[in-house]
Amino acid sequence: MPQPIPYLAFNGNCAEAMRFYAKALGGKLDMLTFGESPMADQTPESARNQIMHARLTLEQNGSLYAGDAPPHMPYQGIHGVSIALNYDAVAQADQVFNALAEGGKVTMPFGPTFWAKRFGMVTDKFGCPWIVNGEMMEVAMQH
């Protein structure tokens, strides 16, 4: 089964956001602008430097994709979803949580819970909601 990959949309600031995520999460970042793509001739001059597709390749085969909203499609913001990150070590989870919180808004402080030694929620400075878990614990769930 394929692994679901979050694909975030931005309003002209995709490159800035993805560089922020690359710094916060680590990994290798690749980006393609509209002007570098086969769609360059069909793209308004004002949008050619915007990101058509960005790929952040993370450890353990994780990925995060993103792009700027195409010029003909109105940007509606990121809503109705959160990106969850699970870390084996609380220290790494804490580091990532604090990095994502820089300039953003903590919606649930990083602290203990019943499913993980530490957990927190943050909406970053680009409006993307994140859930960060450190050292998951077994929880009985019904089938």
Secondary structure as UniProt FT lines:
FT   STRAND          7..10
FT   HELIX           14..25
FT   STRAND          28..33
FT   HELIX           34..36
FT   TURN            38..39
FT   HELIX           40..42
FT   HELIX           45..47
FT   TURN            48..49
FT   STRAND          51..57
FT   HELIX           59..61
FT   STRAND          63..68
FT   TURN            71..72
FT   STRAND          83..87
FT   HELIX           90..101
FT   TURN            102..103
FT   STRAND          105..111
FT   STRAND          116..123
FT   TURN            125..126
FT   STRAND          129..136
//
